């Protein structure tokens, strides 16, 4: 599941602030083959590459 950044970035550089809104934090659950326990893997992914990242 991906969560989009909704908070405004407070910088003087508006171009950098606009670019930062294109990134999304992706959290995946991964099951350990040894113990069977679930862990979470977090990654910052560009919004155009989310489906590519999740298909791995």
TAPE-V134076 format. One line per field, one symbol per residue. ss: DSSP state (A for helix, B for strand, O for the rest). phi: phi as a letter, one per 20 degrees, with the letter a starting at -180 (. if undefined). psi: psi as a letter, one per 40 degrees, with the letter a starting at -180 (. if undefined). A space follows every 50 residues. Layout:
BEGIN
ss: ???
phi: ???
psi: ???
END
This chain:
BEGIN
ss: OBBBOOOOOOOOOAAAAAAAOOBBBBBBBBBOOOOOOBBBBBBBBBAAAA AAAAOO
phi: .dcffdefeeceeffffffffedcedddecefffdnfecdddbecfffdf ffffff
psi: iihiheihhgidgdddddddeeiihhhihhhhdddeiiihhiihiideed dddde.
END
